[in-house]
């Protein structure tokens, strides 16, 4: 009987030691989204295990006909407990590989890590055109996609912008946005005007307002003719 108890005790201690050094489970599959020419979002399903502490997120570049670069940390450093991370300052038209490793408190990593690959988009061409908004009411189409698409982004290069009032139509009716001369800003500087959207603009000045919209042509636009 004593021998049996001793054997059970040894077995229990062995199982405890095994669980103490066992790493967390393999992270779930990686999801790549919001890919641009210089950024991307990486998401994955969490690891399980009572001893899990954090993830190591690495990336490297792979070019055809050449060995891949060494694995590097996202933003140059360290670990995270989140299950998503944004990669910025990437190179356009470049293939990247990423891997996620789960670590435990005692420094044991998961038996396997997951990895994925993506290619950044081509760097968009920045355009600028010259136009004018005549006096009175006129319908103006927003030609480009630029920064956050707010009114200050789009009309930042317009002359005599204080003469303009924007009428943006929605299901609830028109939303009016004017430039406040006293405060030097729009009444609603967060108003979004999407590329390709048409809005009514009132130019209350005595002459045309010249503007030079700046931005990128959206990817879903097609050139129909020269």
C-alpha positions in Angstrom: 0.0 0.0 0.0 2.8 2.4 0.9 4.5 1.5 -2.4 1.3 2.4 -4.3 1.0 5.7 -2.5 4.6 6.5 -3.3 4.1 5.6 -7.0 1.0 7.9 -7.1 2.8 10.7 -5.5 5.7 10.4 -8.0 3.2 10.4 -10.9 1.4 13.5 -9.5 4.6 15.4 -9.2 5.6 14.3 -12.7 2.3 15.6 -14.1 2.7 18.9 -12.2 6.2 19.4 -13.6 5.1 18.6 -17.1 2.2 21.2 -16.9 4.6 23.7 -15.4 6.9 23.6 -18.5 4.2 23.1 -21.1 3.8 26.2 -23.3 0.5 27.8 -24.3 -1.4 26.5 -27.3 -0.7 27.5 -30.8 -2.2 30.9 -31.8 -5.1 30.8 -34.2 -4.9 31.5 -37.9 -3.7 35.0 -38.8 -6.1 37.4 -40.6 -4.6 40.1 -42.7 -6.8 43.2 -43.4 -6.7 46.9 -44.3 -3.6 46.4 -46.6 -2.3 49.7 -48.1 0.9 50.7 -49.7 2.6 51.3 -46.3 0.4 49.7 -43.6 -1.6 46.6 -42.7 -3.5 45.2 -39.7 -2.7 41.7 -38.4 -5.2 39.7 -36.2 -5.2 36.2 -34.8 -7.2 34.0 -32.4 -5.9 33.9 -28.9 -3.8 31.1 -27.3 -5.1 29.2 -24.3 -3.3 27.9 -21.2 -3.1 29.1 -17.6 0.5 30.0 -18.0 0.1 32.1 -21.2 1.6 35.6 -20.8 2.2 37.3 -24.2 2.8 37.1 -28.0 5.9 37.7 -30.0 5.1 39.3 -33.4 7.8 39.1 -36.0 8.0 40.1 -39.6 10.5 39.7 -42.5 10.7 40.6 -46.2 10.8 38.0 -48.9 12.0 38.9 -52.4 11.9 36.5 -55.4 15.2 34.8 -56.0 16.7 36.0 -52.7 16.8 34.6 -49.2 14.3 36.3 -46.7 15.6 38.9 -44.3 16.0 38.1 -40.6 12.9 38.1 -38.5 12.4 41.4 -36.7 10.0 42.7 -34.1 7.0 44.9 -35.0 8.1 48.5 -34.4 11.5 47.2 -33.3 10.5 45.8 -29.9 9.0 43.5 -27.6 5.8 41.5 -26.8 2.1 42.1 -26.7 -1.0 40.6 -25.0 -3.3 41.9 -27.7 -4.6 39.7 -30.5 -4.1 42.4 -33.2 -1.4 44.7 -34.2 -0.9 47.4 -36.9 2.2 47.5 -39.0 3.2 50.9 -40.4 6.0 52.4 -42.4 6.1 49.5 -44.8 7.5 49.6 -48.3 5.1 49.6 -51.3 4.7 46.6 -53.6 6.7 44.4 -51.1 5.9 40.8 -49.9 6.0 40.5 -46.1 5.8 37.4 -43.9 4.6 37.6 -40.3 4.7 35.0 -37.5 3.0 34.9 -34.1 4.6 33.0 -31.1 2.9 32.5 -27.8 5.0 32.6 -24.7 4.4 31.5 -21.1 5.6 33.0 -17.8 8.5 30.5 -17.5 9.8 31.4 -21.0 8.5 28.3 -22.8 7.1 29.1 -26.2 4.3 27.2 -28.0 5.2 24.0 -29.7 4.2 25.6 -33.0 3.8 29.2 -34.3 1.6 30.5 -37.0 2.6 32.6 -39.9 1.1 34.3 -42.9 2.2 36.4 -45.9 0.8 39.5 -47.7 2.0 42.0 -50.3 1.6 45.8 -49.9 -0.1 47.8 -52.6 1.6 50.0 -55.1 2.2 53.5 -53.9 -0.6 55.7 -55.1 0.1 58.7 -57.3 -0.6 62.1 -55.7 -2.6 64.4 -58.0 -3.5 68.1 -57.9 -5.8 70.0 -60.2 -6.8 73.6 -60.5 -10.5 74.6 -60.5 -12.9 77.3 -59.6 -16.2 77.6 -57.9 -18.4 80.3 -59.5 -20.6 82.7 -57.6 -24.0 81.6 -56.5 -25.0 77.9 -56.1 -23.2 75.2 -58.0 -22.7 71.4 -57.7 -19.1 70.4 -57.0 -17.8 66.9 -57.3 -15.0 65.9 -54.9 -12.3 64.6 -57.3 -9.8 62.8 -55.1 -9.3 60.9 -51.9 -7.0 62.8 -49.5 -6.1 62.3 -45.9 -9.2 61.9 -43.7 -11.6 63.4 -46.3 -12.6 66.2 -44.0 -13.7 69.6 -45.3 -10.4 71.3 -44.2 -8.4 68.5 -46.0 -10.3 69.1 -49.2 -10.6 72.9 -49.2 -7.3 73.6 -47.5 -5.9 75.0 -50.8 -8.8 77.2 -51.7 -8.7 80.9 -51.9 -11.3 83.1 -50.1 -12.7 79.9 -48.5 -14.7 82.1 -46.1 -17.1 82.8 -49.0 -18.1 79.2 -49.2 -21.1 77.3 -47.6 -21.4 73.6 -48.2 -24.8 71.9 -48.5 -24.4 68.1 -48.0 -27.5 66.1 -48.7 -28.4 63.1 -46.5 -31.6 61.1 -45.7 -32.6 63.7 -43.1 -32.1 66.6 -45.5 -29.2 69.0 -46.1 -26.4 69.6 -43.6 -25.0 73.1 -43.9 -21.3 73.9 -43.2 -19.9 77.4 -43.4 -16.4 78.8 -42.8 -16.4 81.0 -39.6 -14.2 84.1 -40.3 -13.9 85.0 -36.6 -12.6 81.6 -35.5 -10.8 80.8 -38.7 -12.3 77.4 -39.2 -15.3 75.5 -40.5 -18.4 75.2 -38.3 -18.1 71.4 -38.7 -14.4 70.6 -39.5 -15.1 66.9 -39.1 -17.6 66.8 -42.0 -16.6 64.0 -44.4 -16.8 64.4 -48.2 -16.0 61.2 -50.0 -14.2 61.1 -53.3 -16.7 61.1 -56.1 -19.4 62.7 -53.9 -21.2 65.7 -55.3 -22.3 68.6 -53.0 -24.0 71.9 -53.4 -21.8 74.9 -52.6 -22.8 78.5 -52.3 -20.2 81.0 -53.2 -21.4 84.3 -51.7 -18.5 86.3 -52.9 -18.2 88.7 -55.8 -16.1 86.4 -57.9 -15.1 82.7 -58.4 -13.2 80.9 -55.6 -10.1 79.2 -56.9 -9.2 75.9 -55.3 -6.6 73.2 -56.0 -7.8 69.8 -54.7 -5.0 67.5 -53.8 -5.2 63.7 -53.3 -5.2 60.2 -54.7 -7.5 58.5 -57.2 -9.5 55.7 -55.5 -8.6 52.2 -56.5 -12.2 51.5 -57.7 -12.2 54.3 -60.2 -11.8 53.5 -63.9 -10.6 55.7 -66.7 -13.3 55.6 -69.4 -11.6 57.9 -71.9 -8.8 60.3 -72.3 
